[in-house]
Amino acid sequence: MGRNIGIILIILIALLTRRIQLEGMEQRKGIVTDIEMVPTGRMGRSTAELPIATFQHYDGKQYQSRKDIGAKFYNNYDIGDSITVYFPKSQPKLAEIYSFTAYWLSLPFISIVLLIIIAWLGIHNLITMHSRS
C-alpha cells in the first residue's frame, strides 16, 4: 500500500512541477504563418513539419516562434491556424509553440518520472527487506 501512495505522490509532484513551469510563462495567441521541414531521427534522414507562428507581444512588436515545447510531437497545423505560444516573462524571442502532447508527454519528462518511480521502488524494497531481517 505504501509503495502505491509513493508512486502516486511522485506522479502528482511531477505534474504539479510541470504546471508551475507553465504558470511562470506568458502566453499569446498567434497565427501559423509558415511550415518548416526539420530533420528528425538519429541520422536526420526523416523530417517533420514545424509550424512557425507569428504573434504580437504587449510591446506592439511582432515575433516568430520556431520552437516546439518538449519533444518533437507535432500536431497537424495549417497556415492560418490559430496557435498558443508560451515564453518566459518579457522574453518573447524565446517563444515556443504549446502542444499538449509535446509538453505533458515529452520523452524527457516521462523518463525522469519513470526513473524516480524505479528509484522509489528500489528504495522501498530495500527498506522492506531490511525490516524483515
C-alpha positions in Angstrom: 0.0 0.0 0.0 2.8 2.5 0.9 4.5 1.8 -2.4 1.4 2.8 -4.3 1.0 6.0 -2.4 4.6 6.9 -3.0 4.2 6.3 -6.8 1.0 8.4 -6.8 2.8 11.2 -4.9 5.8 11.2 -7.3 3.5 11.5 -10.3 1.4 14.3 -8.7 4.5 16.2 -7.7 5.9 15.8 -11.3 2.7 17.1 -12.8 2.5 20.0 -10.4 6.1 21.0 -11.1 5.4 20.9 -14.8 2.3 23.1 -14.3 4.2 25.6 -12.2 6.8 25.9 -15.0 3.9 26.8 -17.4 2.4 29.3 -14.9 5.7 31.2 -14.9 5.4 31.9 -18.6 3.4 34.5 -20.6 1.1 33.2 -23.3 -0.1 34.8 -26.5 -2.2 33.7 -29.4 -0.5 33.6 -32.7 -1.1 32.5 -36.3 0.7 29.8 -38.2 2.5 31.7 -41.0 4.7 29.0 -42.3 5.6 25.3 -42.1 9.2 24.4 -41.9 10.6 20.9 -42.6 13.1 19.9 -39.8 15.3 16.9 -39.6 14.4 14.2 -37.1 15.8 10.9 -36.1 19.3 9.8 -35.4 20.8 10.5 -38.7 18.4 13.3 -39.6 17.1 11.3 -42.6 13.5 11.8 -41.6 11.7 15.1 -41.4 8.8 16.6 -39.5 6.7 19.7 -40.0 7.5 22.5 -37.6 4.8 25.3 -37.6 6.2 28.8 -37.5 3.9 31.1 -35.5 3.8 34.9 -35.7 2.4 36.7 -32.7 2.2 40.2 -31.3 3.8 41.0 -27.9 2.5 43.5 -25.4 5.2 45.9 -26.6 3.5 46.1 -30.0 6.2 44.2 -31.9 5.7 41.0 -33.8 7.7 37.9 -33.1 8.0 34.4 -34.6 8.2 31.2 -32.7 10.4 28.5 -34.2 10.4 26.1 -31.3 8.1 23.4 -30.0 7.8 22.8 -26.3 9.0 19.3 -25.4 9.8 16.5 -27.8 9.1 16.7 -31.4 5.4 15.8 -31.3 3.8 17.9 -34.0 0.2 18.4 -34.5 -1.1 18.9 -38.0 -1.2 22.6 -38.4 -2.1 24.5 -41.5 -1.0 28.0 -42.4 -3.6 30.4 -40.9 -4.4 28.2 -37.9 -4.6 29.9 -34.5 -1.9 28.7 -32.1 -0.8 29.4 -28.5 2.8 30.3 -27.8 4.5 30.5 -24.4 7.6 32.4 -23.4 9.5 33.4 -20.2 8.2 36.8 -19.0 9.4 39.7 -21.1 11.4 37.4 -23.4 9.2 36.9 -26.5 12.2 35.9 -28.6 12.2 32.6 -26.7 8.6 31.8 -27.5 7.7 28.1 -28.0 4.5 26.7 -29.6 2.4 24.9 -27.0 1.2 21.4 -27.8 -0.4 19.3 -25.1 1.3 16.1 -26.2 4.7 17.7 -26.6 4.6 19.4 -23.2 2.9 16.8 -21.0 4.1 13.6 -22.8 7.6 14.6 -23.8 10.3 11.8 -23.6 12.5 13.7 -21.1 9.5 14.4 -18.7 8.3 10.8 -18.8 11.9 9.4 -18.5 12.5 11.5 -15.4 9.2 10.4 -13.8 9.9 6.7 -14.6 13.5 6.9 -13.2 12.1 8.5 -9.9 9.5 5.7 -9.7 12.1 3.0 -10.3 14.4 4.6 -7.6 11.4 4.8 -5.2 10.5 1.1 -5.8 14.2 0.1 -5.2 14.5 2.1 -2.0 11.1 0.8 -0.8 12.1 -2.8 -1.5 15.4 -2.4 0.3 13.7 -0.9 3.4 11.1 -3.7 3.3 13.8 -6.4 3.0 15.9 -4.8 5.8 12.9 -4.6 8.2 12.1 -8.3 7.7 15.6 -9.5 8.6 
